[in-house]
Amino acid sequence: GFNTLANHGLINRNGVGITQEAFSKAVLTGFGLAQKVTDGIFTKAIAAAPEAFENGVLIDISYLNFTHNQIEHDASLTREDAALGDAINVNPALVADFIGGKKTIGHFEIIAARNRRIAYSKANNANFTFNFA
């Protein structure tokens, strides 16, 4: 999500100096999530990687990629599990599987893709975890 927001210019494209206010506004615009939800995401990011923040401002988005099962997680729709390969960079084959040649994607397609990724990860990743509690 953070990378998507940066790629679309909703937060600083370089991923540096992101405030909670800027993040909340970007997530509302980009994903339609309420501020209460975005505040929870930002708070979880601070708890997961406190070294990535200074005075509540995200220093650099790249710091968030290294805390497994917080921001980066297994069964991603677009990235490998950390235990299986590159969990940082987008995997074009996973994107192609997710999109499936469709011009639009709805919640049924997202659910089906997530279920495929969870099944694959369970079968191939001995350290598989998927918990956002």
Residue frames as a rotation matrix with the C-alpha (Angstrom) as fourth column:
GLY 1
0.554 0.832 0.000 0.00
0.832 -0.554 0.000 0.00
0.000 0.000 -1.000 0.00
PHE 2
0.414 -0.476 -0.776 2.72
0.164 -0.800 0.578 2.52
-0.896 -0.366 -0.253 0.92
ASN 3
-0.651 -0.734 0.193 4.55
0.290 -0.006 0.957 1.88
-0.701 0.679 0.217 -2.36
THR 4
-0.199 0.673 0.712 1.33
0.976 0.068 0.208 2.18
0.091 0.736 -0.670 -4.37
LEU 5
0.744 0.495 -0.449 0.60
0.576 -0.816 0.055 5.54
-0.339 -0.300 -0.892 -2.77
ALA 6
0.047 -0.822 -0.568 4.11
-0.023 -0.569 0.822 6.75
-0.999 -0.025 -0.046 -3.56
ASN 7
-0.669 -0.320 0.671 4.03
0.585 0.329 0.741 5.42
-0.458 0.889 -0.033 -7.12
HIS 8
0.045 0.797 0.602 0.83
0.954 -0.213 0.212 7.37
0.297 0.564 -0.770 -7.76
GLY 9
-0.619 -0.437 0.652 2.15
0.319 -0.899 -0.300 10.56
0.718 0.023 0.696 -6.16
LEU 10
0.496 0.864 0.091 -0.36
0.195 -0.213 0.957 10.53
0.846 -0.457 -0.275 -3.29
ILE 11
0.853 -0.451 -0.263 2.55
0.177 -0.225 0.958 10.64
-0.491 -0.864 -0.112 -0.83
ASN 12
0.317 -0.807 -0.498 6.11
-0.780 -0.521 0.348 11.74
-0.540 0.277 -0.795 -1.55
ARG 13
0.849 0.043 -0.527 7.28
-0.438 0.616 -0.655 9.69
0.296 0.787 0.542 -4.54
ASN 14
-0.111 -0.973 -0.203 10.69
-0.495 0.231 -0.838 9.17
0.862 0.008 -0.507 -2.95
GLY 15
0.426 0.395 -0.814 9.04
0.381 0.737 0.558 7.70
0.820 -0.548 0.163 0.17
VAL 16
-0.575 -0.729 -0.371 10.77
0.706 -0.212 -0.676 10.19
0.414 -0.651 0.637 2.46
GLY 17
-0.999 0.038 -0.025 9.27
-0.017 -0.828 -0.560 12.45
-0.041 -0.559 0.828 5.13
ILE 18
-0.411 0.908 -0.085 5.71
0.102 0.139 0.985 11.13
0.906 0.396 -0.150 5.23
THR 19
-0.819 0.218 0.530 3.51
-0.573 -0.361 -0.736 12.49
0.031 -0.907 0.421 8.01
GLN 20
-0.757 0.619 0.209 0.52
0.459 0.732 -0.504 10.66
-0.464 -0.286 -0.838 9.43
GLU 21
0.032 0.791 -0.611 -1.74
-0.138 -0.602 -0.787 13.43
-0.990 0.109 0.090 8.10
ALA 22
-0.240 -0.195 -0.951 -0.35
-0.939 -0.201 0.279 13.08
-0.245 0.960 -0.135 4.56
PHE 23
-0.989 -0.138 -0.059 -0.63
-0.147 0.971 0.191 9.30
0.031 0.197 -0.980 4.76
SER 24
-0.491 0.869 0.064 -4.26
0.380 0.280 -0.881 9.43
-0.784 -0.408 -0.468 5.98
LYS 25
0.148 0.520 -0.841 -5.25
-0.550 -0.663 -0.507 11.83
-0.822 0.538 0.188 3.19
ALA 26
-0.514 -0.443 -0.735 -3.49
-0.858 0.252 0.448 9.67
-0.013 0.861 -0.509 0.59
VAL 27
-0.979 0.158 0.131 -5.12
0.142 0.982 -0.124 6.45
-0.149 -0.103 -0.984 1.78
LEU 28
-0.134 0.970 -0.203 -8.54
0.135 -0.185 -0.973 8.08
-0.982 -0.158 -0.106 1.79
THR 29
0.165 0.140 -0.976 -7.97
-0.822 -0.527 -0.215 9.32
-0.545 0.838 0.028 -1.77
GLY 30
-0.534 -0.564 -0.630 -6.25
-0.834 0.475 0.282 6.18
0.140 0.676 -0.723 -3.06
PHE 31
-0.914 0.088 -0.396 -8.11
0.110 0.993 -0.033 3.41
0.390 -0.073 -0.918 -1.29
GLY 32
-0.105 0.947 0.304 -11.19
-0.311 -0.321 0.894 5.04
0.944 0.000 0.329 0.22
LEU 33
-0.101 0.021 -0.995 -10.32
0.783 0.619 -0.067 3.97
0.614 -0.785 -0.079 3.77
ALA 34
0.823 0.508 0.256 -11.50
0.216 -0.695 0.686 6.04
0.526 -0.509 -0.681 6.72
GLN 35
0.188 -0.785 0.590 -9.05
-0.593 -0.570 -0.569 8.03
0.783 -0.243 -0.573 8.82
LYS 36
0.540 0.048 0.840 -9.59
-0.794 0.360 0.490 5.71
-0.279 -0.932 0.232 11.82
VAL 37
0.938 -0.193 0.288 -8.30
0.263 0.937 -0.231 2.81
-0.225 0.293 0.929 9.70
THR 38
0.562 -0.767 0.311 -5.37
0.218 -0.225 -0.950 4.77
0.798 0.601 0.041 8.27
ASP 39
0.335 -0.427 0.840 -4.38
-0.849 -0.523 0.073 5.96
0.408 -0.738 -0.537 11.73
GLY 40
0.760 0.006 0.650 -4.29
-0.392 0.802 0.450 2.32
-0.519 -0.597 0.612 12.83
ILE 41
0.850 -0.476 0.225 -2.09
0.485 0.540 -0.688 1.36
0.206 0.694 0.690 9.87
PHE 42
0.374 -0.734 0.567 0.32
-0.220 -0.664 -0.715 4.21
0.901 0.143 -0.409 10.55
THR 43
0.438 -0.155 0.886 0.45
-0.899 -0.077 0.431 3.38
0.001 -0.985 -0.173 14.27
LYS 44
0.898 -0.099 0.428 1.14
0.044 0.990 0.135 -0.27
-0.437 -0.103 0.893 13.44
ALA 45
0.678 -0.692 0.248 3.95
0.361 0.019 -0.933 0.80
0.641 0.722 0.262 11.10
ILE 46
0.270 -0.572 0.775 5.52
-0.710 -0.662 -0.241 2.86
0.651 -0.485 -0.584 13.91
ALA 47
0.582 0.004 0.813 5.28
-0.701 0.510 0.499 -0.10
-0.412 -0.860 0.300 16.31
ALA 48
0.942 -0.172 0.289 6.69
0.275 0.889 -0.366 -2.51
-0.194 0.424 0.884 13.71
ALA 49
0.165 -0.907 0.388 9.66
0.915 -0.006 -0.403 -0.36
0.368 0.422 0.828 12.72
PRO 50
0.800 0.221 -0.558 10.23
0.491 -0.776 0.397 2.48
-0.345 -0.591 -0.729 15.21
GLU 51
-0.179 -0.961 -0.212 13.66
0.486 -0.274 0.830 3.13
-0.856 0.046 0.516 13.69
ALA 52
-0.439 0.084 0.895 11.88
0.889 -0.104 0.446 4.25
0.130 0.991 -0.029 10.50
PHE 53
0.529 0.746 0.404 10.22
0.610 -0.666 0.429 7.20
0.590 0.020 -0.807 12.23
GLU 54
-0.709 -0.649 -0.275 11.47
0.678 -0.520 -0.519 10.42
0.194 -0.555 0.809 13.74
ASN 55
-0.856 0.440 -0.271 8.98
-0.182 -0.748 -0.638 12.53
-0.483 -0.497 0.721 15.72
GLY 56
-0.019 0.939 0.342 6.10
0.099 0.342 -0.934 10.58
-0.995 0.016 -0.100 14.14
VAL 57
0.532 0.113 -0.839 7.30
-0.763 -0.366 -0.533 11.21
-0.367 0.924 -0.109 10.57
LEU 58
0.808 -0.234 0.540 8.28
0.361 0.922 -0.141 8.29
-0.464 0.309 0.830 8.34
ILE 59
0.098 -0.879 -0.466 11.93
-0.310 -0.472 0.825 8.90
-0.946 0.064 -0.319 7.50
ASP 60
-0.541 -0.318 -0.779 12.10
-0.840 0.146 0.523 6.55
-0.052 0.937 -0.346 4.53
ILE 61
0.489 0.870 -0.065 9.54
-0.870 0.482 -0.099 4.04
-0.055 0.105 0.993 3.27
SER 62
0.170 -0.483 -0.859 12.27
-0.461 0.731 -0.503 1.49
0.871 0.481 -0.099 2.54
TYR 63
-0.732 -0.436 0.523 12.72
-0.645 0.199 -0.738 0.88
0.218 -0.878 -0.427 6.29
LEU 64
0.015 0.867 0.498 9.26
-0.902 0.227 -0.368 -0.71
-0.432 -0.444 0.785 6.42
ASN 65
0.434 0.160 -0.887 10.19
-0.743 0.621 -0.251 -3.55
0.510 0.767 0.388 4.07
PHE 66
-0.380 -0.798 -0.468 12.27
-0.367 0.594 -0.716 -5.41
0.849 -0.101 -0.519 6.62
THR 67
-0.709 0.236 0.665 9.81
-0.637 0.191 -0.747 -6.19
-0.304 -0.953 0.015 9.41
HIS 68
-0.872 0.303 -0.386 8.19
-0.042 0.737 0.675 -9.46
0.488 0.604 -0.630 8.42
ASN 69
-0.373 0.863 -0.340 4.43
0.813 0.481 0.328 -9.86
0.447 -0.154 -0.881 8.84
GLN 70
-0.306 0.317 -0.898 3.84
0.497 -0.751 -0.435 -6.22
-0.812 -0.579 0.072 9.66
ILE 71
0.136 0.281 -0.950 3.97
-0.662 -0.688 -0.298 -4.22
-0.737 0.669 0.093 6.44
GLU 72
-0.393 -0.312 -0.865 5.63
-0.822 0.540 0.179 -6.91
0.411 0.781 -0.469 4.32
HIS 73
-0.007 0.472 0.882 3.76
-0.743 0.588 -0.321 -10.21
-0.670 -0.657 0.346 4.68
ASP 74
-0.862 -0.214 0.459 3.40
0.053 0.863 0.503 -13.72
-0.503 0.458 -0.733 3.28
ALA 75
-0.248 0.779 0.576 0.83
0.869 0.441 -0.223 -14.47
-0.427 0.445 -0.787 0.56
SER 76
-0.347 0.060 -0.936 1.19
-0.207 -0.978 0.014 -11.06
-0.915 0.199 0.352 -1.08
LEU 77
0.679 0.660 0.321 -0.71
0.226 0.228 -0.947 -10.69
-0.699 0.716 0.005 -4.33
THR 78
0.962 -0.265 -0.065 2.33
-0.183 -0.449 -0.875 -9.11
0.202 0.853 -0.480 -6.03
ARG 79
0.091 -0.978 0.188 5.47
-0.918 -0.155 -0.364 -10.23
0.385 -0.140 -0.912 -4.17
GLU 80
-0.004 -0.205 -0.979 7.09
0.052 0.977 -0.205 -13.48
0.999 -0.052 0.007 -3.09
ASP 81
0.974 0.159 -0.160 7.08
0.145 0.104 0.984 -14.61
0.173 -0.982 0.079 0.53
ALA 82
0.531 -0.821 0.209 10.30
-0.847 -0.521 0.106 -13.50
0.022 -0.233 -0.972 2.23
ALA 83
0.145 -0.461 0.875 11.22
-0.428 0.769 0.476 -17.15
-0.892 -0.443 -0.086 2.85
LEU 84
0.478 0.149 0.866 10.82
0.550 0.718 -0.427 -17.97
-0.685 0.680 0.261 -0.85
GLY 85
-0.060 -0.512 0.857 12.51
0.972 -0.226 -0.067 -15.06
0.228 0.828 0.512 -2.57
ASP 86
-0.899 -0.334 0.283 12.24
0.326 -0.942 -0.078 -11.32
0.293 0.022 0.956 -3.13
ALA 87
-0.089 0.896 -0.434 9.53
0.990 0.034 -0.134 -9.91
-0.105 -0.442 -0.891 -0.89
ILE 88
-0.334 -0.141 -0.932 10.40
0.298 -0.954 0.038 -6.31
-0.894 -0.265 0.361 -1.77
ASN 89
-0.775 -0.079 -0.627 10.08
-0.499 -0.533 0.683 -6.01
-0.389 0.842 0.374 -5.54
VAL 90
0.287 0.953 -0.097 6.97
-0.748 0.159 -0.644 -6.67
-0.598 0.258 0.759 -7.61
ASN 91
-0.667 -0.383 0.640 6.90
0.032 0.842 0.538 -10.09
-0.745 0.379 -0.549 -9.30
PRO 92
-0.582 0.442 -0.683 5.39
-0.802 -0.449 0.393 -9.64
-0.133 0.777 0.616 -12.80
ALA 93
-0.756 0.304 -0.579 4.19
-0.013 0.878 0.478 -13.27
0.654 0.369 -0.660 -12.90
LEU 94
-0.678 0.527 -0.512 2.20
0.692 0.224 -0.686 -12.77
-0.247 -0.820 -0.516 -9.68
VAL 95
-0.572 0.470 -0.672 0.70
-0.356 -0.881 -0.312 -9.56
-0.739 0.061 0.671 -11.04
ALA 96
-0.676 0.292 -0.677 -0.32
-0.661 0.167 0.732 -11.38
0.327 0.942 0.080 -14.24
ASP 97
-0.747 0.411 -0.522 -1.92
0.478 0.878 0.007 -14.16
0.462 -0.244 -0.853 -12.18
PHE 98
-0.648 0.486 -0.587 -3.73
0.425 -0.408 -0.808 -11.60
-0.632 -0.773 0.058 -10.04
ILE 99
-0.491 0.441 -0.752 -5.07
-0.646 -0.763 -0.026 -9.62
-0.585 0.472 0.659 -12.99
GLY 100
-0.349 0.330 0.877 -5.81
0.306 0.925 -0.226 -12.73
-0.886 0.189 -0.424 -15.05
GLY 101
-0.827 -0.061 0.559 -6.14
0.562 -0.105 0.820 -10.78
0.009 0.993 0.121 -18.29
LYS 102
0.199 0.975 -0.102 -9.15
0.979 -0.203 -0.033 -8.83
-0.053 -0.094 -0.994 -17.00
LYS 103
-0.261 -0.203 0.944 -9.68
0.417 -0.906 -0.080 -5.12
0.871 0.372 0.321 -17.61
THR 104
0.034 0.302 0.953 -11.37
-0.762 -0.609 0.220 -4.65
0.647 -0.733 0.209 -14.23
ILE 105
-0.622 -0.271 -0.734 -10.99
0.265 0.810 -0.523 -6.47
0.736 -0.520 -0.432 -10.94
GLY 106
0.264 0.782 0.565 -13.70
-0.518 -0.379 0.767 -6.74
0.814 -0.495 0.305 -8.30
HIS 107
0.018 -0.262 0.965 -13.77
-0.996 0.077 0.040 -8.10
-0.085 -0.962 -0.259 -4.80
PHE 108
0.882 0.304 0.360 -14.48
-0.286 0.953 -0.102 -11.66
-0.374 -0.013 0.928 -6.00
GLU 109
0.724 -0.681 -0.107 -11.29
0.114 0.271 -0.956 -11.63
0.680 0.680 0.274 -8.08
ILE 110
-0.014 -0.731 0.682 -9.31
-0.753 -0.442 -0.489 -10.21
0.658 -0.520 -0.544 -5.17
ILE 111
0.378 0.236 0.895 -10.64
-0.839 0.497 0.224 -12.89
-0.392 -0.835 0.385 -2.82
ALA 112
0.998 0.003 0.066 -9.86
0.027 0.890 -0.456 -15.65
-0.060 0.457 0.888 -5.33
ALA 113
0.427 -0.901 0.078 -6.33
-0.115 -0.140 -0.983 -14.32
0.897 0.411 -0.164 -5.88
ARG 114
-0.018 -0.403 0.915 -5.72
-0.961 -0.245 -0.127 -14.04
0.276 -0.882 -0.383 -2.13
ASN 115
0.678 0.338 0.653 -6.93
-0.551 0.821 0.147 -17.61
-0.487 -0.460 0.743 -1.61
ARG 116
0.898 -0.420 -0.130 -4.59
0.154 0.578 -0.802 -18.86
0.412 0.700 0.583 -4.38
ARG 117
0.107 -0.912 0.395 -1.64
-0.433 -0.401 -0.808 -17.05
0.895 -0.084 -0.438 -2.80
ILE 118
0.157 -0.005 0.988 -2.44
-0.981 0.119 0.156 -18.38
-0.118 -0.993 0.014 0.68
ALA 119
0.929 0.218 0.298 -2.75
-0.188 0.974 -0.127 -21.95
-0.318 0.062 0.946 -0.65
TYR 120
0.662 -0.747 -0.070 0.53
0.097 0.178 -0.979 -21.60
0.744 0.641 0.191 -2.55
SER 121
-0.022 -0.706 0.708 2.33
-0.733 -0.471 -0.492 -20.16
0.680 -0.530 -0.507 0.46
LYS 122
0.461 0.255 0.850 1.00
-0.819 0.491 0.298 -22.85
-0.341 -0.833 0.435 2.80
ALA 123
0.990 -0.023 0.140 2.19
0.075 0.921 -0.382 -25.55
-0.120 0.389 0.914 0.39
ASN 124
0.575 -0.789 0.216 5.64
0.466 0.099 -0.879 -24.06
0.672 0.606 0.425 -0.32
ASN 125
-0.114 -0.588 0.801 6.68
-0.410 -0.706 -0.577 -21.93
0.905 -0.394 -0.160 2.66
ALA 126
-0.120 -0.007 -0.993 7.48
0.648 0.757 -0.084 -23.92
0.752 -0.653 -0.086 5.80
ASN 127
-0.792 -0.238 -0.562 7.53
0.594 -0.517 -0.616 -20.61
-0.144 -0.822 0.551 7.75
PHE 128
-0.491 0.643 0.588 4.21
0.347 -0.474 0.809 -19.33
0.799 0.601 0.010 6.38
THR 129
-0.563 0.446 -0.696 2.34
0.668 -0.250 -0.700 -16.86
-0.486 -0.860 -0.157 8.58
PHE 130
-0.593 0.467 0.656 -0.62
0.320 -0.611 0.724 -14.69
0.739 0.639 0.213 7.72
ASN 131
0.087 0.542 -0.836 -1.77
0.995 0.002 0.104 -12.70
0.058 -0.840 -0.539 10.72
PHE 132
-0.439 -0.192 0.878 -2.75
0.329 -0.944 -0.042 -9.05
0.836 0.270 0.477 10.88
ALA 133
0.488 0.660 -0.571 -4.07
0.750 0.018 0.661 -9.02
0.446 -0.751 -0.487 14.45
